[in-house]
Amino acid sequence: MSKIYRFLTEDDTSAFCHKVSLALSKGWVLEGSPTYAFDQSTGKMRCGQAVTKEIAGEYTPDMKLGEQ
């Protein structure tokens, strides 16, 4: 068993909530508190949330985390 980690980010819209909800529906677990910051390059607020998941097998750097 391995624990894998992802950090989800998106502009502060419903798209962020949908991205996190999709990850939760696939067995990912919230890790820590969400973040919220101003992205000066786009002039928009951005949200972030870390998620983790236990998987069977070993982690490899070439795996596509979103497909786990």
C-alpha positions, -999 to 999 in steps of 0.1 A, spaced: 0 0 0 11 35 -8 -3 69 1 -4 94 -28 -8 131 -27 -24 157 -50 -28 195 -46 -59 207 -64 -61 243 -75 -86 264 -95 -100 299 -98 -125 307 -71 -155 295 -90 -178 265 -87 -152 247 -109 -130 243 -78 -158 228 -58 -166 204 -86 -129 194 -89 -127 186 -51 -160 168 -52 -149 146 -80 -117 137 -62 -137 128 -30 -161 107 -51 -131 87 -63 -119 80 -28 -95 108 -22 -95 123 14 -91 160 23 -57 167 39 -54 199 59 -73 231 54 -81 247 20 -61 277 9 -72 309 -8 -48 334 -24 -48 362 -50 -31 353 -83 -15 386 -93 -7 373 -128 -44 367 -136 -60 392 -112 -82 364 -97 -85 346 -64 -74 310 -65 -84 281 -42 -63 251 -33 -69 218 -14 -45 189 -7 -60 154 -10 -45 120 -3 -54 84 -12 -43 50 -1 -36 28 -32 -27 -9 -36 8 -12 -51 37 11 -52 39 48 -61 58 56 -93 66 91 -106 51 83 -140 16 74 -127 -12 98 -135 -24 107 -100 -59 120 -112 -66 86 -126 -60 67 -94 
